[in-house]
Amino acid sequence: MSTLMATPIGASLRARRYRQQPRINEIKDEDDLRQRARTIKHRATTINVPPTLSSTPSLEQSPSAHISPTIYIYNSDSLETPSYTSISNIRPIRADERLWIDVPTIQDHDLISNIGKRFDIHPLVLQDIATEDQRAKLDTFDNALFLVAKVIFNDNTSEKTCVDQICFYLKENVLITFQQQPKDIFDLVKNRICLDRGRVRRSNIDYLFYLLCDTIVDRYMDVLDQVGRKIEAIEHHLMQKTSRDTLETIYDLKREMLYFRSSIYPLKEIINRLQKEEETQIIQESTIIYLKDLFDHVVQVNDTIDAYREMLSSFIDFYMMLNSNAMNEVMKTLTIISTIFIPLTFIGGVYGMNFDNMPEIHWKYGYLIVLTCMVCITGIMLCCFKRKKWF
């Protein structure tokens, strides 16, 4: 399997790994490649998916199952969606044609290996494709680039927020996308390719790459809009009453925001790198302006996440303050009651003493007079507390 050399200018950590491991070219056995992919599967660099989010399950590929990628070969005048029995059968594309291969799942290791052979993808890149739960990253080469991005989207069927991963491998006139599990988030782009001979069909393959990345960022915004509505509901609920369920909801959303930030924040630097001409020659000058717009959207997403995190932190402080105020009200009420009973207890204690020479004990109205005094003292104290606005 031929290798791709990293660019001297964009000498990333991945490129250094290639130079430090010259024996990686010896990885020719497919079983060895799969074993290496399995061994690094658990080396996740991201924060674990919160339990409130739905992580796409990893389904074991059955030996008899066959996964067919979606293939588009197009230019401004024609479109082909062929079905090949083997990746090696894909015909060579002309200089004016573009090829997009959308692989619906990474569970078919034979398919990924065949794609790697057909398009000269480095074995380490194939390992990254087969590895789940990676941090978003960009690796650049002389004639290709490799992008790993997190996909966070609302599943209308299950009404849950789902988390997945997509890998992009882009080279001249060829784009290959690897989805962790089948999704429909790119259906609108596919429809534009099939039904519209507009900019997508006329532009180079890097514009399609931008369009798919923009679709992912749009899904981020949809998810954050839903989170914003939840935060507004929590704010309204806190003004009405406090409950432990509300506090648990706040902490759940805070964990989600922490995960969103760790998953999306690296994309800001990635898009910024893609705008630099020296990073790679694949991104055309005509696409740079769209990447700048995409960069603004990513910045907006990150700013929204930071704002929501601050709001949720303030909600926790507000919740604690409300609980403290409620406790203070209880303590104030108990203190007032205790203060009122202090003089009454004193009076009751005086007449509980065992002295014979207490004349008022033998008065006809002595008991009534003492009770009247107690009531008057209680009323006077309540009036004083009221004037001081203690309750």
Residue pairs with C-beta under 8 A, 6 or more apart in sequence:
1 25
1 27
1 28
1 116
1 117
1 120
1 121
1 122
1 123
2 120
3 18
3 24
3 25
3 120
3 122
3 123
4 120
4 121
4 122
4 125
4 141
4 142
4 143
4 144
5 18
5 141
5 142
6 12
6 14
6 15
6 16
6 18
6 19
6 139
6 140
6 141
6 142
7 15
7 140
7 141
7 142
7 279
7 280
9 278
9 279
10 140
10 273
10 278
10 279
10 280
12 138
12 139
12 140
14 124
14 137
14 139
14 146
15 139
15 140
15 141
17 124
18 24
18 122
18 124
24 122
24 123
24 124
27 33
27 36
27 123
30 109
30 110
30 113
33 109
33 113
33 123
33 126
33 127
34 109
34 130
36 127
37 109
37 126
37 127
37 130
37 131
40 127
40 131
41 130
41 131
41 132
43 131
44 132
44 133
44 134
45 134
45 135
46 133
46 134
46 135
46 150
46 259
46 262
46 263
47 258
47 259
47 262
48 259
49 55
49 133
49 163
49 259
50 252
50 255
50 256
50 259
52 161
52 252
52 253
52 255
52 256
53 152
53 160
53 161
53 162
53 163
53 256
53 259
54 155
54 158
54 160
54 161
54 162
54 163
55 162
55 163
55 164
56 162
56 163
56 164
56 180
56 181
57 181
58 107
58 132
58 180
59 105
59 107
59 181
60 107
61 67
61 105
61 107
61 108
61 109
65 108
66 108
67 103
67 104
67 105
67 107
67 108
67 111
68 83
69 87
69 101
69 102
69 103
69 104
69 111
70 81
70 101
70 102
70 104
70 190
71 81
71 82
71 83
71 84
71 90
71 99
71 100
71 101
71 102
72 79
72 80
72 81
72 98
72 99
72 100
72 102
72 190
72 193
73 79
73 80
73 81
73 82
73 91
73 93
73 97
73 98
73 99
74 80
74 97
74 98
74 100
74 193
74 201
75 94
75 96
75 97
75 98
75 201
76 197
76 201
76 202
77 197
79 193
79 194
79 201
81 194
82 90
82 91
84 90
86 114
87 111
87 114
87 115
87 117
87 118
88 114
88 117
88 118
90 99
90 101
90 118
93 99
93 173
93 174
95 173
97 173
98 173
98 174
98 175
98 204
98 205
98 208
99 173
99 174
99 175
99 205
100 175
100 176
100 177
100 193
100 205
100 208
101 115
101 174
101 175
101 176
101 177
102 177
102 179
102 186
102 190
103 111
103 112
103 115
103 176
103 177
103 178
103 179
104 179
104 181
104 182
105 179
105 180
105 181
105 182
106 112
106 129
106 130
106 132
106 167
106 178
106 179
106 180
109 130
112 126
112 129
112 130
112 178
113 126
115 121
115 176
116 123
116 125
116 126
119 169
119 171
119 174
119 176
121 169
122 141
125 139
125 146
125 169
128 134
128 146
128 148
128 167
129 167
129 169
129 178
132 165
132 180
133 165
134 148
134 165
135 148
135 262
135 263
135 266
136 147
136 148
136 149
136 150
136 263
136 264
136 266
136 267
136 270
137 147
137 148
137 266
137 270
138 145
138 146
138 147
138 148
138 270
138 273
138 274
139 145
139 146
139 147
140 146
140 273
140 279
140 280
141 280
143 171
143 172
143 281
143 282
144 169
144 170
144 171
144 280
144 282
145 168
145 169
145 170
145 171
145 274
145 279
145 280
145 282
146 167
146 168
146 169
146 170
147 167
147 168
147 170
147 213
147 270
148 165
148 166
148 167
148 168
149 165
149 166
149 167
149 168
149 213
149 216
149 267
149 270
150 163
150 164
150 165
150 166
150 263
150 264
151 162
151 163
151 164
151 165
151 166
151 183
151 185
151 216
151 219
152 161
152 162
152 163
152 164
152 219
152 220
152 223
152 260
152 263
152 264
153 161
153 162
153 164
153 183
153 185
153 219
153 222
153 223
154 160
154 161
154 162
154 219
154 222
154 223
154 226
155 161
155 162
161 223
161 226
161 256
163 259
163 263
164 179
164 180
164 181
164 183
165 180
166 177
166 178
166 179
166 180
166 216
167 177
167 178
168 175
168 176
168 177
168 178
168 209
168 212
168 213
169 175
169 176
169 177
169 178
170 176
170 205
170 206
170 209
170 282
171 282
172 205
172 282
173 204
173 205
174 205
175 205
175 208
175 209
175 212
177 186
177 212
185 215
185 216
185 219
186 212
186 215
188 215
189 200
189 208
189 211
189 212
189 215
192 198
192 200
192 211
193 200
193 201
193 208
199 207
200 207
200 208
200 211
203 286
203 287
204 284
204 286
204 287
206 282
206 283
206 284
206 287
207 284
207 286
207 287
207 290
210 287
210 290
210 291
210 294
213 271
213 294
214 290
214 294
214 297
217 267
217 294
217 297
217 298
217 301
218 297
220 260
220 264
220 301
221 297
221 300
221 301
221 304
223 260
224 260
224 301
224 304
224 305
224 308
227 253
227 256
227 257
227 308
228 304
228 308
230 249
230 253
231 253
231 308
231 311
231 312
231 315
234 246
234 249
234 250
234 253
234 315
235 311
235 315
237 246
238 246
238 315
238 318
238 319
238 322
242 319
242 322
242 323
242 326
246 319
247 316
247 319
250 312
250 315
250 316
250 319
251 316
253 308
253 312
254 309
254 312
254 313
254 316
257 305
257 308
257 309
257 312
258 309
260 305
261 302
261 305
261 306
261 309
264 298
264 301
264 302
264 305
265 302
265 305
267 298
268 295
268 298
268 299
268 302
271 291
271 294
271 295
271 298
272 295
273 279
274 280
274 283
274 291
275 283
275 288
275 291
275 292
275 295
277 283
277 285
277 288
283 291
332 390
332 391
333 391
336 385
336 390
336 391
339 381
340 378
340 381
340 382
343 374
343 377
343 381
344 374
344 377
344 378
347 370
347 373
347 374
347 377
351 358
351 361
351 370
360 366
360 369
360 370
363 369
385 391
